[in-house]
Amino acid sequence: MKEQPIHKEKLELKVVPKTEVALPYTKICCPSCAIDVPAVDLNIHDKIAKCTNCDVVFSFQDKVTTSAPATIKQEVIRPEGIDLFYYKDEMEVTVAQPFSVWEFIPILLVPFYVMITTIIFLTKGMHFIWPLLSWLSVIVSSYYLYTWVTKHKVNLHIDKKYLSVEWRPKKMIKDKTYSVADIDQLYVTKGDGYMLYMTLNTLDGQKHVRLLRGINSISKARYLEQEIERHLGIEDRVVPEELKI
């Protein structure tokens, strides 16, 4: 029997059109003769280029800034312990006052003082006034801790001209006032807890000033930086001294 020929089905292959993909690159052109400057004549670190055609040296910082993808900074939601008040063009910030070492050391010594006076009173017949005073010191220190947590605040007041820092109660710390026009940036660093600094433009150059210390969380510090810069209309930039996270 004669074999029948096998017919193979012909597949129709569709031509897939090429899609153009936008590549993230920028050509640097000489501002004098408009010729493309080759990569070997670009100083990427300093953003300076030299045109070998007309010997012009120029900066291409603006080209890099516009072509580079923008860094999106995450919005910080207001954390517990910070209160904000607005009235017309003024801003009031209230933060729990940080606890200094000099206040904390005497409170740590109170339990030892109570223990020693109580033992001496029970074993050697010390006058009852001494253990009584020691127990009274426990009550006083406990009340002080309570008032520190609930009432000791740092107030930041910002109006059109000045930023003021007020400690209530003062604790021998003077109120400070800074000109809003001199404030360039705010940034967070780490030291005594988290600290909020600002850079001031002065006649003698840029000055770094500590605005708040002892902030107990990075969220609080970042939120304060964010809201103060927003109120003052300051565009956030990276400061070399700031805390990198």
Secondary structure, 3 states (H helix, E strand, C coil): CCCCCCCCCCCCCCCCCCCCCCCCCCCCECCCCCCECCHHHEECCCCEEECCCCCCEEECHHHHHHHCCCCCCCCCCCCCCEEEEEECCEEEEEEECCCCHHHHHHHHHHHHHHHHHHHHHHHHCCCCHHHHHHHHHHHHHHHHHHHHHHHCEEEEEECCCEEEEEEECCCCCCCEEEEHHHEEEEEEEECCCEEEEEEEEECCEEEEEEEEEEECCHHHHHHHHHHHHHHHCCCCCCCCCCCCC
